[in-house]
Amino acid sequence: MFFILSKTIGTMLMPINLLLGIGVLGAMLLLTRWATLGRRLLAASVLLLALCGFSPIGKLLILPLEQRFPPWDASRGAPNGIVVLGGAIDPDLSADRGRTVMDRSADRMIAAAELARQYPNARIVYTGGSGNLISNDAKEADYTLSVFEGLGVARERVTLERLSRNTIENAQFVKAMVRPKEGERWLLVTSAFHMPRSIGLFRRAGFKVEACPVDWRASPASALSFSSVAVHGLERTDVAMREWIGLAAYWLTGKIDHFFPGPDEK
């Protein structure tokens, strides 16, 4: 049920979808006796979309997420394993085109390949199935081996988990698959903005991992700068709000122990 709600109500609450919905409602009301309300809703929709697209709002929302965990400290020594969260590949488009099609978070795989070459004895686990509400045969993990091989990582080093639909299942299924032993050190590779929620879910699953954030979307140095391309600002706003809403929903439903998981929690 939680998965279904996240893919329906959660999707509707994303800023772009919500504001476009308000705009469409406003346009429809123009043809009724509530035309004044319709004009107000339409104007508010356009103004808020412009604000999210061009202003620093998206950067200010995403930076606290990305700054929550520092870059992984390689001086701590070699890890036993590396868990890479899905999100780097579009499985549906890959299936349609007959070859692997990378998504916006491709840095997850590139960083994982760099770590794999740096630590040749570490196990590599890629976890990602299909996040579609209506499931299909296209699973993200099925398209990863050729990419890893092209990046210099031997196929036999990579273990695939292809049934998970979201981060909750990533944590649960990978733990059951690798059965981490006491004293082992595992890295978790995912986008920096997604790390707080991911760490919270892995902790709740009883899988101790060390954060290795990648795929940053904003810089503190330009946090207050305006975007020249609206779609970039809208994307950052949507990504950030998805994480903040997810953190709130997971915390309120008891799926994570803290609203904003950090590096110092025991």
C-alpha positions in Angstrom: 0.0 0.0 0.0 2.8 2.4 0.9 4.4 1.8 -2.6 1.1 2.5 -4.3 0.5 5.7 -2.3 4.0 6.9 -3.1 3.5 6.5 -6.8 0.1 8.2 -6.8 -0.4 10.8 -4.1 3.4 11.3 -3.8 3.7 12.0 -7.5 0.7 14.4 -7.4 2.4 16.4 -4.7 5.6 17.0 -6.7 5.8 20.8 -7.3 5.7 20.7 -11.1 2.7 18.3 -11.2 0.9 20.2 -8.4 1.4 23.7 -10.0 0.5 22.5 -13.4 -2.6 20.9 -12.0 -3.5 24.2 -10.3 -3.0 26.0 -13.6 -5.2 23.5 -15.5 -7.9 23.9 -12.8 -7.7 27.7 -13.1 -8.0 27.5 -16.9 -11.1 25.3 -16.6 -12.7 27.7 -14.1 -12.4 30.5 -16.6 -15.4 29.0 -18.4 -17.6 29.0 -15.3 -19.0 31.5 -12.9 -15.8 31.1 -10.8 -13.8 32.8 -13.5 -12.2 35.2 -11.0 -10.9 32.3 -8.9 -9.7 30.7 -12.1 -7.7 33.7 -13.1 -6.1 33.8 -9.7 -5.2 30.2 -9.8 -3.8 30.4 -13.3 -1.7 33.5 -12.4 -0.4 31.8 -9.2 0.5 28.7 -11.1 2.6 30.6 -13.7 4.3 32.8 -11.1 5.2 29.8 -8.8 6.5 27.8 -11.8 8.7 30.7 -12.8 9.8 31.1 -9.2 10.8 27.4 -8.9 12.4 27.5 -12.3 14.5 30.6 -12.2 15.0 31.4 -8.5 17.5 29.7 -6.1 14.7 27.9 -4.3 15.6 24.5 -5.8 19.3 24.9 -4.7 18.3 26.0 -1.2 16.1 23.0 -0.9 18.6 20.4 -2.2 21.8 21.7 -0.5 20.9 20.6 3.1 20.3 17.1 1.7 23.5 17.0 -0.2 25.6 18.5 2.6 24.2 16.1 5.2 26.9 13.5 4.6 30.5 14.4 3.7 32.4 12.7 0.9 33.7 9.2 1.8 37.1 9.3 3.5 39.3 6.8 1.6 41.9 7.0 4.4 39.7 4.8 6.5 40.8 1.7 4.6 39.4 -0.7 2.0 35.7 -1.7 2.3 34.6 -5.3 2.0 31.7 -4.4 -0.3 30.0 -1.6 -2.3 26.3 -1.3 -2.6 25.1 0.8 -5.6 21.5 2.0 -5.5 19.6 2.0 -8.8 18.7 5.2 -10.6 21.5 5.4 -13.1 19.6 3.5 -15.9 16.2 3.9 -17.6 15.1 0.3 -17.9 12.0 1.0 -20.0 13.9 3.0 -22.6 16.8 0.4 -22.5 14.3 -2.3 -23.3 12.8 -0.4 -26.1 16.1 0.5 -27.7 17.8 -2.8 -27.1 20.8 -1.3 -25.3 21.6 0.4 -22.0 20.3 4.0 -21.7 21.8 6.0 -18.9 19.7 8.3 -16.7 20.4 11.5 -14.9 22.2 9.7 -12.0 24.8 7.9 -14.1 27.4 9.2 -11.7 26.4 6.4 -9.3 27.8 3.8 -11.7 30.8 5.8 -12.7 31.8 6.3 -9.1 31.1 2.7 -8.3 33.4 1.6 -11.1 36.2 3.9 -9.8 35.8 2.4 -6.3 35.8 -1.1 -7.8 39.1 -0.5 -9.5 40.5 1.1 -6.4 39.5 -1.8 -4.2 39.8 -5.0 -6.3 38.8 -7.3 -3.5 35.5 -5.5 -2.7 32.2 -7.1 -3.6 30.0 -5.0 -5.9 26.2 -5.2 -5.5 23.9 -3.2 -7.8 20.3 -3.0 -6.6 17.5 -1.9 -8.8 14.3 -3.4 -10.3 11.4 -1.4 -11.7 9.8 1.5 -9.9 6.8 1.5 -12.1 3.4 1.3 -10.5 2.4 -1.3 -13.1 5.3 -3.7 -13.2 6.8 -4.9 -16.4 9.7 -7.1 -17.5 12.3 -4.3 -17.7 14.5 -4.4 -14.7 17.3 -1.8 -14.2 19.8 -4.3 -12.9 19.6 -6.3 -16.1 21.3 -3.6 -18.0 24.2 -2.8 -15.7 26.7 -5.6 -16.5 27.7 -4.3 -19.9 28.2 -0.8 -18.4 30.4 -2.0 -15.6 32.4 -4.1 -18.0 32.9 -1.1 -20.3 34.1 0.8 -17.2 36.7 -1.8 -16.4 34.9 -3.9 -13.9 34.7 -7.6 -14.5 31.2 -9.1 -14.7 31.9 -11.8 -12.2 32.6 -9.2 -9.5 29.1 -7.8 -9.7 26.0 -9.2 -7.9 22.7 -8.0 -9.1 19.5 -7.5 -7.1 16.7 -7.0 -9.6 13.4 -7.2 -7.7 13.4 -4.1 -5.5 10.9 -1.3 -6.4 12.1 1.4 -4.0 14.8 2.2 -1.5 13.0 0.3 1.3 13.3 -2.9 -0.7 16.8 -2.0 -1.8 17.9 -2.1 1.8 15.9 -5.2 2.8 16.7 -7.3 -0.3 20.4 -6.5 -0.4 20.8 -7.3 3.3 19.1 -10.7 2.8 21.3 -11.3 -0.3 24.8 -10.5 1.0 24.2 -11.3 4.7 26.9 -8.8 6.0 29.1 -10.2 8.7 30.0 -8.4 11.9 33.0 -6.2 11.3 32.6 -6.0 7.6 32.6 -2.5 6.1 30.2 -1.7 3.3 29.9 1.5 1.3 26.6 2.8 0.0 26.8 4.7 -3.3 23.9 6.9 -4.2 23.1 10.5 -5.1 24.0 13.0 -2.4 20.5 14.3 -2.1 19.2 10.7 -1.7 21.7 9.7 1.0 19.9 10.8 4.2 16.8 8.8 3.3 18.8 5.8 2.1 21.0 5.7 5.2 18.0 5.9 7.4 16.4 2.9 5.6 19.5 0.8 5.6 19.9 1.5 9.4 16.4 0.5 10.0 17.0 -2.8 8.0 19.9 -3.5 10.2 22.5 -3.2 7.5 25.4 -0.9 8.6 26.8 1.0 5.7 29.1 4.0 5.2 27.9 6.9 3.1 29.6 7.5 -0.2 27.6 10.4 -1.8 28.0 11.2 -5.5 25.9 13.0 -8.2 25.7 16.4 -6.6 23.2 18.8 -8.1 24.1 22.1 -6.4 27.1 24.0 -5.0 27.2 26.1 -1.8 29.2 28.7 -3.8 26.3 29.3 -6.1 23.4 28.7 -3.7 21.9 32.1 -4.2 22.4 32.4 -7.9 19.4 32.4 -10.3 19.1 29.7 -13.1 19.2 30.9 -16.7 17.3 27.7 -17.8 14.0 27.2 -16.0 14.0 23.4 -16.5 17.1 23.1 -14.4 15.6 24.9 -11.5 12.3 23.0 -11.8 14.2 19.7 -11.8 16.2 20.6 -8.6 13.0 21.7 -6.9 11.2 18.5 -7.8 14.1 16.3 -6.8 14.5 18.1 -3.4 10.8 18.1 -2.6 10.6 14.4 -3.4 13.2 13.7 -0.9 11.8 16.0 1.8 8.3 14.5 1.4 9.8 11.0 1.4 11.7 11.7 4.6 8.5 13.0 6.3 6.4 10.1 5.0 9.0 7.5 6.0 9.5 9.0 9.5 5.8 9.4 10.2 5.1 5.8 9.2 8.0 4.5 11.3 10.2 3.4 8.4 13.1 5.5 9.5 14.1 6.3 13.1 14.9 10.0 12.5 13.3 12.6 10.3 16.7 13.7 8.9 19.2 10.9 9.3 22.8 12.1 9.7 26.3 10.7 10.0 26.5 10.8 13.8 23.5 8.7 14.8 24.0 5.5 16.7 
